[in-house]
């Protein structure tokens, strides 16, 4: 989209300000007339969706400068450490955590050996105030909530500068694929596409990109006056990048778009290789699989040439631990455990993510997470009583390019498959599972609509399902 | 404190010279280096006491983030009590276990273990506490003087701890309130959502 194109506008009010909430001056403190025109365009386009919420960059002028400087730092930073060693910044980070963070202060003295520091789990983060260091100004805090599919939902403390700094890591990830962002004033930089029954939607501008446009929208037809408006609106925006998840990208691929983004960036769910290839063919651009979480931001980007997810953050140390919290041997699989990060409100110290992978570290190269799976591997039992790795299920269903599905095995061995966006019918999918599990396997396969947030893909009630 | 014990400085000096091994992380689960229960067992044997398994269980720890500091203090107390003077004083095993267990947990609420080695006031407090629990006072002090000094040290520390706890609670409440505000719930722009 270019505002110079003279696209038609209709006046459409923003959702009303909530009493006690923010005004546009709070949401966009540095907004210029150019940025205002962009916001009006995004909200007022005749085919615009129903924007149900409001948000903004919230950045003060000095914070914009801070974010710009951070982008420069990220661009040139070396990510990684030498095999068998720890990064140089780690000691000072640990020292700061023990001195300034209430939760870590309870540990007592800092152990001499980093590996003797207790690990932190998601359950510990329920008392999030204890993780905010002493010096953080509470007045600037914002929050992000995370889904509760693996436990209680969490409310995480953050800052506008942290949210804005995500872009630095997106740029680093895109650069790996030869893409330098070009958009600026009068253009739309990114559309964050969701496809859910309920979705937080709004428009904004990115000050560090000369107030390029940002739209977070929901492709679900219920959020549009006319479902055909989706393609019209997105073509009018012509964003340089789409971010979303496999589910929303599958929906995006079905729209008759005439414009082409320069890349799609998938987050929050495992992206099957088959779906990635399908999307790349459809849009004629790279489709990036980003490993990102609210607790740490963008952690790693999948690079087929490296055979795994390449770490993105220069102040994030990754360990791989076994169930007892011991470091595994180099190359062995275990739980991805994080120390550091770029959110000053949540300095991580041996945070166990619940995600599993092995780690490849080589001198002078960015470390790579190999075989990353979002949840502990689950084994499924065949009719003959053999155990199957969930990767075999992933492979068996991979050819159907399902944007999202879950598979559950009950205590009696029966399988329940729930899926969304399949081109094939339930019987075909059930037959594919029977081919894997054996004739006579009970399968209940049905289409379903998933709620917003992470979904636990593989579950089982069988003893021995956790290898 | 009816009985006169050693010169206080011999004990505070001993604490200041605590070997690094006693300050290593207690082993809880599969992390940490020092098996605190084994150190306690060794100490009790030095006193001619055979520890019951039930007495030692509490020194294994269950939750690393919760038990770590208390067990670290137990290790420092072990080093202090291993002094020849205490061995010759032949204290009751129950009192030793109290010092190593409940007393260490109480102190853990107030200070990190390392403070009982590096901070002169905390060293003095721990040395006086150990003597007092065994019914002794430092050499050259009257019972009233010893009690007065211990109370001064302990109450000053308790006041500091309570003040810090109050400030921490106020800070936590301010953060929770800030995060609950409408403005915080609106969050801010990220290029992608997890």
Interface residues (C-beta under 8 A of the other chain):
Chain A: X18 X20 X21 X22 X26 X27 X53 X54 X55 X56 X57 X58 X59 X102 X103 X105 X106 X107 X108 X109 X111 X112 X113 X115 X116 X117 X118 X119 X120 X124 X128 X129 X130 X132 X134 X138 X139 X141 X142 X143 X144 X146 X155 X157 X158 X159 X160 X163 X164 X166 X167 X170 X190 X192 X194 X204 X206 X214 X216 X241 X243 X244 X265 X267 X268 X290 X292 X293 X294 X298 X324 X325 X326 X454
Chain B: X20 X23 X24 X25 X28 X29 X30 X31 X32 X33 X64 X65 X66 X68 X69 X72 X73 X108 X112 X113 X114 X168 X171 X172 X173 X174 X175 X176 X177 X178 X179 X181 X182 X183 X184 X185 X186 X187 X188 X189 X190 X191 X192 X193 X194
